[in-house]
């Protein structure tokens, strides 16, 4: 059994949203044109989407996204940057103390 993953998991989420939106627009068109075939096709897709998209696509995309975030190395600041920040903060603190006193 192979593990399914997406190269771009966010694309799967966007596609799901956009496909559903297209189906809803098609259903609206069928209603406006009083075309029962168009309306029925759209409603059938909407039902399939709501019952199967989560299990077959978005759950895999979410797992891929979580795995990618878990495996991403955490970048730590460079020591020289921290020393520079500390010096700036100390100087600012001293300057403010001198102004108050």
Residue pairs with C-beta under 8 A, 6 or more apart in sequence:
4 60
5 60
5 63
5 64
5 67
6 12
6 60
6 61
6 64
9 60
9 61
9 62
9 64
9 65
9 68
10 61
10 65
12 57
12 58
12 60
12 61
13 58
13 61
15 57
16 49
16 53
16 57
16 58
19 45
19 49
20 46
20 49
20 53
23 42
23 45
23 46
23 49
24 42
24 46
26 38
26 41
26 42
26 45
27 38
27 39
27 42
27 43
27 46
29 35
29 38
30 36
30 37
30 38
30 39
30 40
30 41
30 42
31 39
